[in-house]
Amino acid sequence: MVLEIDRRPLSSFGCDGVVVATPTGSTAYSFSAGGPVVWPSVEALLVVPLSAHALFARPLVVSPKSMIAVEIMERSAGSGVLWCDGRRTWELPPGARVEIKRSTFPVRLARFRQGVFTDRLVRKFSLPVVGWRGHEGGEQS
């Protein structure tokens, strides 16, 4: 596949796929694939190659204004599949190109439990914080 950022080629390499995520999705499939956790207040897009066969196929954090393009090379042995959050799929033949950019329309998300993102992260991943001497709620005196 060929990866482009802002209509400029960055690299071409063989891989099992690419995850493109927002900060909200950074603790899901992107994280499982080796991508970074991005705090919700950071405006960014993540590009995380899956099982890539190349030296420079590392997770990238790009501007939310960036245009990301993924193209399946014409000479690819097989086709590809575009998955949108695991719910919708499209078959992609060799030569297909997908362009991804952030929408101008924000998505409203309902949270059943408010809280500091760091605390939610600790709960979600059962992170060890034994010995922490700070104050509850993240406030320092």
C-alpha positions as CSV (number, residue, x, y, z in Angstrom):
1,M,0.0,0.0,0.0
2,V,1.0,3.6,-0.4
3,L,0.4,6.1,2.5
4,E,0.0,9.8,1.7
5,I,-0.3,12.7,4.1
6,D,-1.6,16.0,2.8
7,R,-1.4,14.8,-0.8
8,R,2.3,13.9,-0.6
9,P,3.5,10.3,-0.6
10,L,5.1,9.3,2.7
11,S,5.9,5.6,2.1
12,S,4.9,2.4,0.4
13,F,5.0,-0.9,2.2
14,G,3.3,-4.2,2.7
15,C,1.1,-4.5,5.7
16,D,-2.0,-6.1,7.1
17,G,-3.8,-2.8,7.2
18,V,-3.8,0.7,8.6
19,V,-5.9,2.1,11.5
20,V,-6.8,5.8,11.3
21,A,-8.2,7.1,14.6
22,T,-9.2,10.2,16.5
23,P,-8.1,10.8,20.1
24,T,-11.4,9.1,21.2
25,G,-10.4,6.0,19.3
26,S,-6.8,6.0,20.5
27,T,-7.5,3.7,23.4
28,A,-9.2,1.0,21.2
29,Y,-7.9,-0.8,18.1
30,S,-5.3,1.8,17.5
31,F,-3.8,1.2,21.0
32,S,-3.9,-2.6,20.6
33,A,-1.9,-2.1,17.3
34,G,0.8,-0.1,19.1
35,G,-0.5,3.4,18.7
36,P,-0.2,6.0,21.3
37,V,-2.9,7.1,23.8
38,V,-4.0,10.7,22.9
39,W,-5.8,12.8,25.4
40,P,-9.2,14.0,24.3
41,S,-8.2,17.7,24.5
42,V,-5.5,17.1,21.8
43,E,-6.7,17.7,18.3
44,A,-5.0,15.1,16.1
45,L,-5.5,12.1,13.8
46,L,-3.5,8.9,14.3
47,V,-2.2,6.7,11.5
48,V,-1.2,3.2,12.8
49,P,0.1,0.6,10.3
50,L,-0.7,-3.0,11.2
51,S,2.1,-5.6,11.0
52,A,4.0,-3.6,8.4
53,H,7.0,-4.9,6.5
54,A,9.0,-1.7,6.5
55,L,11.4,0.3,8.7
56,F,9.5,3.5,8.6
57,A,6.0,2.0,9.2
58,R,5.5,3.5,12.7
59,P,2.5,5.1,14.3
60,L,2.0,8.8,13.3
61,V,0.2,11.7,14.9
62,V,-0.8,14.2,12.3
63,S,-2.8,17.5,12.2
64,P,-6.6,17.2,12.4
65,K,-6.6,19.2,9.2
66,S,-4.5,16.7,7.3
67,M,-5.8,14.6,4.4
68,I,-4.7,11.0,4.8
69,A,-4.8,8.7,1.8
70,V,-4.3,5.0,1.6
71,E,-3.9,3.3,-1.8
72,I,-3.8,-0.4,-2.5
73,M,-1.1,-0.9,-5.1
74,E,-2.2,-2.2,-8.5
75,R,0.2,-5.1,-8.2
76,S,-1.1,-6.3,-4.8
77,A,-1.8,-10.0,-4.5
78,G,-5.2,-9.5,-3.1
79,S,-8.0,-7.0,-2.4
80,G,-8.5,-4.9,0.7
81,V,-11.4,-4.1,3.0
82,L,-12.4,-0.7,4.5
83,W,-13.9,-1.0,7.9
84,C,-15.6,1.9,9.7
85,D,-15.6,1.2,13.4
86,G,-16.2,-2.5,12.8
87,R,-19.8,-1.7,11.6
88,R,-19.6,-1.0,7.9
89,T,-17.4,-2.7,5.3
90,W,-16.5,-2.1,1.7
91,E,-14.4,-4.3,-0.6
92,L,-11.4,-2.6,-2.1
93,P,-9.8,-4.0,-5.3
94,P,-6.1,-3.4,-6.1
95,G,-5.7,0.2,-7.2
96,A,-8.4,1.5,-4.9
97,R,-7.7,4.7,-3.0
98,V,-9.3,5.9,0.2
99,E,-9.0,9.5,1.4
100,I,-9.7,10.2,5.1
101,K,-10.2,13.6,6.7
102,R,-11.8,15.0,9.8
103,S,-15.4,16.0,9.3
104,T,-16.5,19.6,9.9
105,F,-19.4,18.2,11.9
106,P,-18.5,17.1,15.4
107,V,-19.9,13.9,16.9
108,R,-21.7,14.2,20.2
109,L,-20.8,11.4,22.6
110,A,-22.7,10.6,25.8
111,R,-20.7,9.8,28.8
112,F,-22.3,7.9,31.6
113,R,-19.5,8.6,34.1
114,Q,-17.7,12.0,34.0
115,G,-14.2,12.3,35.3
116,V,-10.6,13.2,34.6
117,F,-9.3,11.3,31.5
118,T,-6.3,10.1,33.4
119,D,-8.6,8.4,36.0
120,R,-10.7,6.8,33.2
121,L,-7.5,5.5,31.6
122,V,-6.3,4.0,34.9
123,R,-9.7,2.3,35.4
124,K,-10.0,1.1,31.8
125,F,-6.5,-0.6,31.7
126,S,-6.2,-1.4,35.4
127,L,-3.0,0.6,35.6
128,P,-0.9,0.3,38.7
129,V,-0.8,3.5,40.7
130,V,0.4,2.2,44.0
131,G,2.6,4.7,45.8
132,W,1.0,7.7,44.2
133,R,1.1,10.6,46.7
134,G,-1.0,13.1,44.8
135,H,-4.5,14.3,45.7
136,E,-7.8,12.8,44.5
137,G,-9.3,14.6,41.5
138,G,-6.0,15.7,40.2
139,E,-5.8,18.9,42.2
140,Q,-2.5,19.8,43.7
141,S,-2.3,22.0,46.8
